[in-house]
Amino acid sequence: MRFLGAWCSWKGALVALLLSNSANAITLDISDEQSIKDAASISAYAMMTYYKGNETGHIPGAFASKWWEGSALFMALLQYWHFTGDTTYNDELRVGLEWQAGDGDYMPSNYSSYLGNDDQMFWGLAAITAAELAFADASSGYSWLSLAQGVFNTQIKRWDTTTCSGGMRWQIWWWESGYEMKNSIANGGLFQLAARLYRYTGTELYGEWARKIWDWSTTTPLLSNSTWNVADSTQMDDGCTSQGNTQWSYNYGTYLMGAAYMYNITNGTEQTAWETRVNGLLTRTLNKFAPASNGGILEEIVCEPSEQCNNNEVLFKGLVSSWLSFTAMLVPSTWDTILPKLQTSASAAALSCTGHDNNTCGVRWYLSKYDGYMTMEQEISATNVFVANLIAFEKSAPVTSTTGGNSTSDVTAGDNDTAATATETSSTITSGSRAGAGILTVVLVSGWVAIMGWVVCGG
């Protein structure tokens, strides 16, 4: 209790420090291209201050307790480079994307024993983003397209028909908490990756898998094609009839993004069907996560009002910002709906960047002021929403292999990585499997100590 007493005694001073507004907010004129680029430059620099992979003794692309977040950082950097033309971080980006590639499928030996399907999938999305934005392949190592193909190839081998007639488990290995669960981010993420590979390569196999994953998802509580609700998870022990209905923006965003790609690559009646799906998901996503009640500003509704967002959750609406911008380019009819939301959110985010005399950005953009958080994740999300607004000045959709993409294909990528394929077991994880779905299985103890300190001190 002495620790908590000490916490309480200097809590007031800490709050005063964290909420210091002596620095001006990031100046942002949402109608001016250079102003948006300047704002993105500030937040990109801030997020890279947390990256140590380019320093002696550290591993490129890796964050010890949150490996997947390297992919989120690199996706933000890819889009930052593409839309601003700033090459400052390209060396770190290229080295990190290669260093974590494992045997060509983002299953590096240092981390593969505790990865979830969603963790690996996000690195596949980073790789296909590099290909689509024509980020030149490394002179040695794997091509970006082949890395995305490697993730796809290893994941479809884990498509699990032992229960629920299909679907991806949340976790890869039986000893992981959540192995007995199937969830939206693992299935929606693979759906998105398949759809993007389909558009980039034109190879029908990827389209078949995208349709298969979508169709399976709609037979479960994960995805409703009538209400457009996207649930977080469902349990295998009841035949995937249960509904873990926690509402996370990235679950909606990943299905929306995949549907946008499928709309863009198809035609005729199928394209019309995908347009209906895009519109249904988009309306539901914006109504829920950019509600009129807070001015249409993007918000993670489960955790932001209660100030309980963990680092993973802080990233979600930043990912969605990027996916919304791509959706607007791929499905032009959504442009006039999406762009105002991105503009409003970026303007509010800029006003939150007043912390610590160095423009540290806040998490709750709808406050339009700094709220005391200080993590890499909030800077990634701010960078994402700033860069997303640059589509107003460059409306060209991501490239394909026939429209400027030059990343080398390898349709057998990952096939030789036998260590990447999970083996079935009769072991059942019970209590841990029922935890709410999310990406990171490692609890950040320091964060919980801080939260308990606030509670004990009276909040």
Protein Blocks (a to p, Z undefined) as FASTA:
>chain_A
ZZmmmmmmmmmmmmmmmmpckbccddddfkbmklmmmmmmmmmmmmmmmpcklgghiaeh
iafklmmlmmmmmmmmmmmmmmnopaklmmmmmmmmmmmnmnonopafklmmmccfklmm
mmmmmmmmmmmnopacdfbdcdfklmmmmmmmmmmmmocfkgghiajdfblbfkbghklp
ccfklmmmmmmmmmmmmmmnopaklmmmmmmmmmmmmmpmkbccklopacfbdcfkloom
accfbdcfklmmmmmmmmmmmmmmmgcjllmmmmmmmmmmmmmmmmmmmcfkloopacdf
klmmnopacfklmmmmmmmmmmmmmmmmmmmmlmmmmmmmmmmmmmmmmmmmmgghlopa
cfblmnopaehiacfklmmmmmmmmmmmmmmmomcdcddfknopacdcdfkgoklmmklp
ccddfbdcfklmmpccdfblcdcfklmmmmmmmmmnoZZ
